[in-house]
Amino acid sequence: FTAVMLSKRLELSNVMINFYIILLFCSAVIVLIRKDLTRSTIIGGVLFGIIYFISFYILNRLQSINNWFILDGLERIFILNVPLYELLFAILFGAYWGNLYEVFFGYRFKTFKR
């Protein structure tokens, strides 16, 4: 909802640009509040980005899903026929979403001694 309102306010042609801004901002706030989640944020973003990239690549080989996307206001940069903005969204989403449980419930990772 916030991204749609921001898009209308700034008169941007594509709502996805706002999603990038919001996800980056929320991930940064999580890291600033909980410094112990920095590593988890990076790993979550990279792993989800890899899974999303592989899934998108396989689905795009089976059926051209690039035709479904609106590319107005976004760069037309592709990596193995996967849009760069989709990969960026996956990384930012994984970085944000991967830590929400720990943030909301105040859980901390334990270190085990060997």
Secondary structure, DSSP 8 states (H G I E B T S, - for coil): -HHHHHHHHHT-S-THHHHHHHHHHHHHHHHHH-GGGHHHHHHHHHHHHHHHHHHHHHHHHHS-GGGGS--TTS---EETTEEHHHHHHHHHHHHHHTTHHHHHHT--------
